[in-house]
Amino acid sequence: MNISARNIFKGTVSSVVNGSVNAEVSITLADGTQIVSVITNGAVERLGLKEGMVASAIVKASSIIVGTFLLDAKLSARNILSGTITKVIEGPVSSEVDIEIGSGNILSAVITHGSSTKMGLAAGSRACAIFKASSVIIGVD
């Protein structure tokens, strides 16, 4: 199956913590970067998710918030991945911002043109990609 989401990161399930309705699933990428997802217990069961198995974390570019200067910030989002901006494509309404988060993994975000301009985002700058665990879809082969 091909999907439209461009942020697809393959890794290993490092933990599955079940709650009464949802589960928190952590996927660790090869470089140690961790992406956390919250999905239903039914989805965990249907996918057969267990520690040690290979799975992919999938995030739509429109679900990502881009931030800068967040060193001491406290946010409720579980996924805050720091990196270097590799590309900014400015459009009249939206901008695409690509951030390398380590080991060649590029995360693409689509934000408003106004936000991109206000923040002065440019290739080579440091930035964070921020997204809630509930925005992460998990896939298995």
C-alpha positions in Angstrom: 0.0 0.0 0.0 1.2 3.5 -0.9 0.1 6.4 1.3 0.1 10.1 1.0 1.8 10.9 4.3 5.5 11.6 3.7 6.8 11.2 7.2 7.2 7.4 7.5 9.9 6.3 10.0 10.7 2.6 10.4 12.0 1.4 13.7 11.5 -1.1 16.5 8.7 -1.1 19.1 10.5 -0.4 22.3 7.4 -0.4 24.6 3.7 -0.9 24.7 1.9 0.5 27.7 -1.8 -0.4 27.8 -4.4 1.8 29.4 -8.1 1.1 29.8 -8.9 2.4 26.2 -5.7 3.5 24.6 -2.1 2.3 24.6 1.1 4.3 24.4 3.5 2.7 21.8 7.1 3.9 21.5 9.0 3.2 18.4 12.8 3.7 18.5 14.6 4.5 15.2 18.0 3.1 14.3 19.8 6.2 15.7 17.9 6.0 19.0 15.3 8.7 18.2 12.0 7.8 19.8 8.6 8.5 18.5 5.6 8.0 20.7 2.1 7.1 19.5 -1.2 6.8 21.3 -3.6 4.3 19.6 -6.5 2.2 20.8 -5.9 -1.1 22.5 -7.9 -2.7 19.7 -5.4 -1.4 17.2 -2.5 -2.8 19.3 -4.2 -6.2 19.3 -5.1 -6.1 15.6 -1.5 -5.1 14.6 0.0 -7.6 17.0 2.3 -5.0 18.4 4.9 -6.3 20.8 8.3 -5.1 22.0 11.1 -5.8 19.6 9.0 -6.0 16.4 9.5 -3.7 13.4 6.9 -1.0 12.9 6.6 2.3 11.2 5.6 5.7 12.7 3.6 7.7 10.2 2.8 11.5 10.6 1.1 13.8 8.2 3.1 16.9 7.4 0.2 19.1 8.4 0.1 17.6 11.9 3.6 19.0 12.7 4.3 22.3 14.5 7.7 23.8 13.9 9.4 25.6 16.8 12.7 27.4 17.5 14.4 28.4 20.7 12.5 25.8 22.8 15.4 24.7 25.0 13.5 25.3 28.3 10.0 25.1 26.9 7.5 22.7 28.6 4.9 21.4 26.1 2.3 18.7 26.4 3.3 17.2 23.0 5.2 13.9 23.5 7.2 14.2 20.3 9.7 17.1 20.2 12.4 16.2 17.7 15.3 18.6 17.2 17.3 19.0 14.1 18.6 21.1 11.3 16.4 22.6 8.6 17.5 21.3 5.2 15.0 23.0 3.0 12.2 25.6 3.1 9.8 25.9 0.1 7.8 29.1 0.4 4.3 29.3 -1.1 1.8 32.2 -0.9 -0.3 30.3 1.7 1.8 27.5 3.1 5.5 26.6 3.4 7.1 23.2 3.5 9.9 22.9 6.1 12.2 19.8 6.0 14.1 19.1 9.2 16.8 16.4 9.5 16.3 14.8 12.8 19.3 12.5 12.7 20.9 9.7 10.7 19.5 11.2 7.5 15.9 11.0 8.7 14.0 14.0 7.2 10.8 15.1 8.7 8.5 17.4 6.5 6.2 19.9 8.0 3.6 22.1 6.3 3.0 25.4 8.1 1.6 28.7 7.1 3.7 31.1 5.1 3.2 33.8 7.7 4.6 31.6 10.4 7.6 30.6 8.3 8.3 34.2 7.5 7.8 35.4 11.1 10.2 32.8 12.4 12.8 33.4 9.7 13.1 29.7 8.9 16.0 28.9 6.6 18.2 26.0 5.5 20.9 25.4 8.1 18.9 26.8 11.0 18.1 24.7 14.0 14.4 23.9 14.7 12.2 21.4 16.4 9.4 19.3 14.9 6.5 19.0 17.5 3.6 16.7 17.2 1.2 15.0 19.6 1.3 11.2 20.1 -2.3 11.0 18.9 -1.1 12.3 15.5 1.2 9.2 15.0 -0.3 6.3 13.0 1.5 3.0 13.4 1.9 0.6 10.5 3.4 -2.9 10.2 4.4 -5.0 7.2 
